[in-house]
């Protein structure tokens, strides 16, 4: 299983979005929370509070929670591969051209058809301008 698990369905003290991290030996997962609060009253007297909690579950129990839909594995972030912006512009021009060519003239809603055609033409024109900047 992954090193980090995320709560997708609240259970016990865990809320949606909380994360548990695997211990170094891989035998358990732990969620830690450290909340500090300082408040001042009208006479500038401060009140300070701190709450620390830790919740640990075994790896076997974590696996069961994943299988039952309470937790999900968080995949480690990988570096995105390089995307050439001009290749992406070409892809977008192709998609908008296809959408423009497949826009149907709706006799009941001619304004919608003309709006689509105008938007697609303007997008294609702007992308073509950007593409030509590399030359």
ABEGO torsion letter per residue (X at the ends): XBABBBBABBBEABBBGBBBBBBAAGABBBBBBBBBBBBBBAAGBBBBBBBBBBBBBBAAAAAAAAAAGABBBBBBBBBBBBBBAAAAAAAAAAAAAAAAAABBBBAABAAAAAAAAAAAAAAAAAAAAAAAAAX
